[in-house]
Amino acid sequence: MFRQYPAGAAVLTARGAAGPVGMTVSSLASVSVRPAMVSLSMGHGSITLAALEEGSRVVLHPLEAGQEQLGNEFAHHGISELRTRWMVSSEQVPCLDVPTARLHCEVVRMVDVGSATVVVLEVDRIEPGRRGHGALVWLGRRWRTIPR
């Protein structure tokens, strides 16, 4: 059923034990406006999940039209092995060197639910970046662009 339900996607990056880690998430949801909070889920076997704990810092990169390859890269490798350029945020968190938006967050809660962990993030800084002509969503096992 959820194959036919469009889901916005983002790449989450964090500092792992051996360097930067990241993954594409399509379970991103707004939870609260004040304070600004979002949630997402990760499978228990996730390399990126293993790098997180409450208090960890992460960066969310909402995907825009034209960033399909970036979304695919982090969906399959857990860390960029291709062309992605990394930089470090002012909070010392690895993030992607892309011109689009970044949400700087702190992990405030992690709850095991079945075969996944729901991660709640408090957004404490937003870099708006450039806004593209369309949003990128995952629908029917492929990327689709929704015009703004």
C-alpha angles and dihedrals in degrees: 000000000000091000086077094047112091115231128194112229138210138175114239117205130191143157113273128191091263098035138286119000130184146165141190113250126194096174094077114141136172111243107172140004097204106062095018106240136167133183136210137168133233131190115251091246094058117129088209093052089053088060094055134085133155107292094029118134121232138171123222118206110194108215121240132196108289094035096091093117090052090052091049093047094056093040092061108030107035086220130041112264095165132056104322116129117214130211133174124246123227086260089058094251120140111246137171121269094231129130095233130093125301127198113202111209147174122220105241102169139014120190125182110226117176110303094346142060120230109218120201116203130193111216109218102165134025127196103197096202119179118323115226129215093259145023120240118231134177112233132157092359094303142080119265131183122226113199117234 
